Amino acid sequence: MNALNKQGMATTTNTAFVKAMALAGALLTSFVVNAESSDEPNLAPFSAASIGIAKKADTEQAAAQEQQALSLLQQAAPAQTVGEAAAAAVKSLAPSLSAKSPSAHRVQLMGATPMTREQVIAKHTSQPIPSSSAASEDPYRAPVYHSFAIFDASSRLFEDFDYDGFYQTFSVTFDVDVFGSYLNERADLFAELYLSRNGGPWVHYYTTDVFTIYGDSTQDDYEVLTTLYTGYQTDHYDVLIDVYEVGYSDIVATISADDTDGLYALPLESRDRDSSGEVIIVDEGGAVSLFALLGLGLLAVLRKRENGLNAFRAK
């Protein structure tokens, strides 16, 4: 029986080693490290993550929501460099480190090919649904009559690690009002958010969840927090917000940097440009050295398991 247990432990150790090395190889062999570069290669050319919050009037509750959202953005950050990918491979050996927050699915990651505003509008208008219930020349043709306005929109800046005045994380908060046939009219909405670099085209970066507003209430603000990971050059960015009513294809309200200074010329840059001042020097053997570092981490794990096996044998 002892012999079988020993054999089982050895098999488990070898299997873990093989899996880890295979994972590390898959992550690392696809990338070539430039011997003249002091930066590690990025895994994605253009990426960002956002999370939306339907805010309430309670200041403490809103602050707690914001802190939780910032924490989720940190947890959801994808590996951006070869080094981070190798570290993730080692950490994956510990199941406790791979657990995700139950609400991490709320974070929306944007891929390498975001759409322009024109493409998003075309996608919405191509759907076989009514155009809008908002104000029109003949409101009696619509089953429900609503009119909408964005009362206010503002922005805040977070996380500037290199202190150059350009931030990798920011938030946009806006308040939409609805007016209809009844006092305190209700409407279900969602919004599309865009960034424009220094007057360039509007590029989509987030679609909110569906949220509900009531009349001209001041207690139904919506905040979107975003971290730019890669691909955003150090520059000033304007923000535009298009609001849609659920079940309809037309924009019912819009606001941009042309309407308020709160969305104008945000100083932003992606995390890969927001260096804390530490420089990683990669020589000609950079890729091999990375394997060596990974091997050292795996060796430590294997030695710990071997010590446990020796202790078991001693018994």
N, C-alpha and C positions, 0 to 999 in steps of 0.2 A: 504493500500500500504506500509506504514511504517513497519507494522508487517511482511509483506512478505519479505521486504528487510532485516530486522533484522534476520529473520529465515534463509535467504540465506547466510548471513555473518556467522552465527553460524555454519551452515552446512559446509561451505568452511573451517572454522577453524578446525572443527572436522575431516574433510577428510584429511587435510594436516597433522594433528597430527597422524592419523592412518597410513597414507602412510609412514611418516618418521619413525615411530616406527617399522613398518613392514620391511622397508629397513634396519634399524639398526639391527633388530633381525636377518635378513637373513645374514648380514655381520658378526655378532659377535658370534652367537650361534654355529657356526661350528668350533670355535677355543677355545682351552683351554690354559689359561695362567699359566705357571709354576711359583709357588710361590718362587722358589729359583733362578729364572733367572732375570737378570736386563735388558734383551732385550725383545722387543715385538716379537711375532712369525711372520715370513715372510709369505706373501700370495703366493709367487711363489719361488721355489727353485733355479731357474736359469733363468735370464732374462737380456736383454740389448736392447738398442734402438740406431739406426743409421740413419743418413741422409746424402745424397750425394750432392755434388756441382760441377757443371761443371764450373771451374774457368776461368777467363779472364785475360788479361795482365794488366788491370787497377788495380793498387794496392789498391786504395781506394774502388773500387767496390768489389774486392775480400774480403777485410776486412769487409765490410758491409754484404756481403753474409755469411761470417763466423759467425758474431755476430747474424744474424737472425737465422742461423742454431742452434746455441747454445741455443737461446731463445726457439725455437721450441722443442728442446730436453727437456728443462725444463717443458714446457707446456704438453708434451706428456707423461711425467713420470707416470707410473701406480702406484696406491696405493700399497705400499710394506708391510705395517704393519696394524694391527688391528686399531691402533689409527688413521692412515691416512684414513682408510676406514670409520671410524666413522665421522671424520672431513668432508669427502667428502659427507656423508649422510646429514649433517647439511647444508653444502654449497649448496646442490642440491635444497634447498628450495628457493634459490634466482636465478631466471632464468638468470640474467645478469652474474652470475659467471659460468654458465655451457656452455656459448658460446665458440666455438672453433675457432682457427685461420683458415682462408680459406685454407691455405697451409699446415695445420697440417697433412694431409693425406700423405705428402711426408716422414714423419717419419716412419721407419720400425721397428716394435717391434718384437724381437725374443722370441719365447716361451720356454717352459721348456725342450724341447728335440731337440736341434740342431743336425744337421747331421755332420758326418765326411767328410773329403775331398773325400774319396773313394766313399761314398754314393752319394755325389753330382755329381761326375764324372760319376758314373753309371747311374744316372738319365738322364744326358744329352746324353750319348751315346746310351741309350735305345730308344731315339726318332727317328722316321723314317725320318731323314733329312740327307743331305750330311755331310761327316765328316769334311771337312775344305776346304777353298779356299787358304790357306797359301801354302808356298813353299813345293813342293813335288818332287819326282824323275821325274815325268812326268807332268809338269805344264799345258800342253795342254789338259789334261783330265778335268781340272777345268774350269768352265765358266768364272771365274774372277780369275786372279792371283794376290795374295797379299803376302807380307811377313811383319812380325810385330816384333817390339822390344820395350821393356819397357826401355826408356832412363834413367829414374831416379825414385826413390821412397824415401820418407822421412816420418818422423812422428813428431808430437808435442804433448805435454802433458798439460792438463788443470785440475783444480779443485782437490786440495789435502787439504781437510778441516782439517785433523788432523796433517798435516805437518810431516808425517813420511816418505816422499819421494816416496810414492806410490799413483797413481792418479786414479780417477774414470772415467775421461773423457779424450779422446785422439783423435787425427786425423791422418789419413794416406793420403798422397798426392802422385800421380803417374802420369807419362807422357808417353803415348804410342805413338809410331811412326809407320806409315804404308808406305810401298814402293811398287810401282806397275808399270804399263806400262805408266802412265801419271805423269807429274809434279804436285805436290801437290795433290796426290791421296787421295780420301776420303774413309772412312770406318765407319760403324756403329758397335759399340761394347757394351758389358757389362762385368762386372767383378764379380767374387766370391771372398770374403775375408775370411781369416781363422786366428785363433789364436792357438798357441801352448804353453802350460804352461810348462816352464822349460824343453823343449825337448820332451814333450809328443806328442800325436796325434794331427793332424790339425783338429780343430773344426770350422765349418762354423759359421759366425756371420753376414754376410751382402751380399745381391745381389744388385748391383747398378742398377739404371735406364739405359736405352739405351743412350749412348752419342756418338757424332760424332767427329772424328779426321781427320786432314788434313796433309798428308805428315809427315815431321819432325818438324811441327810447335811447338813453345814453348808457344803458347797461348791456348792450349787445355788440361791443367792439370785437373785432377779430384781429388777432396778431399772428404773423408768420415769421418765425425765426429761421435763418438760413446760414449755413457755413459753406463757403466756397472752398473746394478742395484742390482742384487743378484747373489750369487753362485760362484763368481770369487774370489778365495783365494788370499791373499796377496803374490805376487810372480812376477817373470819376465816372460814376454810373448813375443814370436816371432810372426811376421806377415808374411803371404803368400798371394799373389795376383795371381789369374788365370784369364786371359783375354780370352773372347770368341767373335767371330764375329757373328753378328746377322744372323740367318739362317743356322748356322753350329753347329755341336755338339762337335767338338774337341777344345781343348785349343790351342790358337794361340800364346800366350806369357805368361810367368810366371816369377815372381820374389819373393824372400823370404829373410829371414835373412841370408841365406847362401851366398847371392849375394851382400848385402849391409848392412852396420852397421845401417842405418836408420830404419831398420825393426827388429833390434836385441835387445832382452832383455829389452823390455819396462816395467818399474816398474808400475804394475797395481793392482787394487783391486776394488771390487764392492762397491757400495754406502753403503751397510749395514755394511761394515767393515771400512768405512772412517768416523769415528765418530769425531765430533767437540769437544768431551770431556764431553758433557752433558750426565748424566746417568739417565735413567728413572727407578725408583724403583717400582716394582709391588709386592704387598703383596698378602695374600691369598684371599683377596676380590677384586683382580685386575679386574676381568671381571665385577663384580657388580659395582665397582667404575667407570668403563668405561661407563656402562649404566647410572650411575648417572650424569657423565659429559655430556653425550649426552642429558639426560633429562633436565639438566640446560639450554643447548643451545636451546632446543625446547621450554622450559618454557619462555625464554626471547622473542622468536618469538611470542608465544601465548599471552603473556602479552601486547606486542606491538599492536597486532590485537585487544585484548580486550579493550585497551584504545581507539583505533579508534572506536570500537563499542559503548563504553559508550559516546564518544563525539557525535556520530551519534544519540544516544538516547536522549541526552540532547537537541539536536535541535528539 
